[in-house]
Amino acid sequence: MKYSVGLLLLLIGLIGLLFSSGCVLSTTPNITTSSLPEGQTGMAYSQTLTVSGGTAPYTWIITFGKLSPGLQLNSNTGVISGTPTVANNSAFVTFRVTDHSGKMATKALLIVINPG
């Protein structure tokens, strides 16, 4: 009985340590944005990419493709914003998010900029 109580206290302590260090709560990030709204040249555009899981802070980059001229991606917030100056029929852009622990997720999203 004496050893059982000691073992139980040790296990409770280890579980507390894991929770406080974030080891148990840290998961792989997942980009949850499913689509991007269409934009129009000459009109302000703003869309926030969303992520679940992982550990903040997050860093966003474009790994393939490019945004229409006039648009930019904020690497700290995941916000795509600006005023597009060139229309495109459609373009797939691949975004990557990296969390605080270096875990990554990527997702290709279609962005359409129509003429004004």
C-alpha positions in Angstrom: 0.0 0.0 0.0 2.8 2.3 0.9 4.4 1.8 -2.5 1.1 2.2 -4.3 0.6 5.7 -2.9 4.1 6.7 -3.7 3.7 5.4 -7.3 0.4 7.2 -7.7 2.0 10.5 -6.5 4.9 10.0 -8.9 2.5 9.4 -11.8 0.4 12.5 -10.9 3.6 14.6 -10.8 4.7 13.3 -14.2 1.3 14.0 -15.7 1.4 17.5 -14.3 4.9 18.1 -15.7 3.8 16.9 -19.2 0.7 19.2 -19.1 2.7 22.2 -17.9 5.4 21.8 -20.5 2.8 21.5 -23.3 4.1 18.1 -24.5 0.6 16.6 -24.3 -1.2 19.5 -25.7 1.1 20.2 -28.6 -0.3 18.7 -31.8 0.6 19.1 -35.5 -0.8 22.3 -37.0 -3.6 22.1 -39.6 -4.5 24.9 -42.0 -8.3 25.0 -41.6 -9.1 27.6 -44.3 -11.0 25.7 -46.9 -11.3 28.4 -49.6 -10.4 32.0 -50.4 -13.0 34.5 -51.5 -12.7 36.1 -55.0 -11.2 39.5 -55.2 -11.4 42.3 -57.7 -8.8 44.6 -59.1 -8.8 48.1 -57.5 -10.8 46.8 -54.5 -9.3 46.2 -51.1 -8.9 42.5 -50.2 -8.4 41.0 -46.8 -8.6 37.3 -45.8 -7.1 35.6 -42.7 -5.7 32.1 -43.1 -6.7 30.0 -40.1 -4.9 27.2 -38.3 -5.8 24.7 -35.5 -3.4 22.7 -33.4 0.3 23.3 -33.0 1.8 25.8 -30.7 1.7 29.6 -31.3 3.3 31.7 -32.5 2.9 30.6 -36.1 4.9 31.7 -39.2 3.3 31.8 -42.6 5.0 31.6 -46.0 4.1 30.9 -49.6 5.9 27.8 -50.9 4.5 27.6 -54.4 2.8 30.1 -56.7 2.3 33.8 -56.0 -0.3 36.2 -55.0 -1.7 38.7 -57.5 0.4 42.0 -57.6 -0.8 44.3 -54.9 -1.5 41.5 -52.4 0.8 40.3 -49.7 0.9 37.7 -47.0 1.6 38.8 -43.4 4.0 36.1 -42.1 3.0 36.6 -38.5 -0.8 36.8 -38.8 -1.6 34.8 -41.9 -3.5 37.8 -43.3 -3.6 38.2 -47.1 -4.3 41.8 -47.8 -3.9 44.7 -50.2 -5.5 46.0 -53.3 -4.9 43.7 -56.3 -3.8 45.5 -59.5 -3.8 42.7 -61.9 -6.6 40.2 -62.7 -6.0 36.5 -63.0 -8.3 33.8 -64.1 -7.3 31.7 -61.1 -4.2 30.7 -59.4 -3.3 28.0 -56.8 -1.1 29.2 -54.1 0.5 26.8 -51.6 0.8 28.2 -48.0 2.8 26.7 -45.2 2.4 27.4 -41.5 5.2 26.5 -39.0 4.4 26.5 -35.3 6.7 27.4 -32.4 8.1 23.9 -32.2 8.9 23.6 -35.9 5.9 21.5 -36.9 4.5 22.3 -40.3 1.3 22.1 -42.4 0.8 23.1 -46.1 -2.3 23.7 -48.1 -2.9 24.8 -51.7 -5.8 27.3 -52.1 -7.3 28.8 -55.2 -7.4 32.6 -55.4 -9.3 34.4 -58.1 -8.9 38.1 -58.9 -11.5 39.4 -61.3 -11.1 42.5 -63.4 -12.6 45.7 -61.9 
